[in-house]
């Protein structure tokens, strides 16, 4: 998983003036990954599947599907096939 955008430019990411993190990743079939939020107190995530199929906490997403998740500190992803995805971690309204 690669951090592309962050509020402070950490890990060589692009810096923006927003409380947002954007990451991209790829998983091979059967591979799993856990994502831990940078700020689980106020942020949630939107996961967008660019290509392939990923199951996240029991929800199967396929190409161009998205899922919003709030009130979670981590999420667990498993690839059903070779998959490319984007994660947008942003403040969520409560």
HELIX and SHEET records of a PDB file:
HELIX    1   1 UNK A   10  UNK A   12  5                                   3    
SHEET    1   A 6 UNK A  14  UNK A  15  0                                        
SHEET    2   A 6 UNK A   2  UNK A   6  1                                        
SHEET    3   A 6 UNK A  20  UNK A  27 -1                                        
SHEET    4   A 6 UNK A  83  UNK A  91 -1                                        
SHEET    5   A 6 UNK A  43  UNK A  51 -1                                        
SHEET    6   A 6 UNK A  66  UNK A  69 -1                                        
SHEET    1   B 4 UNK A  32  UNK A  36  0                                        
SHEET    2   B 4 UNK A  74  UNK A  79 -1                                        
SHEET    3   B 4 UNK A  53  UNK A  56 -1                                        
SHEET    4   B 4 UNK A  59  UNK A  62 -1                                        
END                                                                             
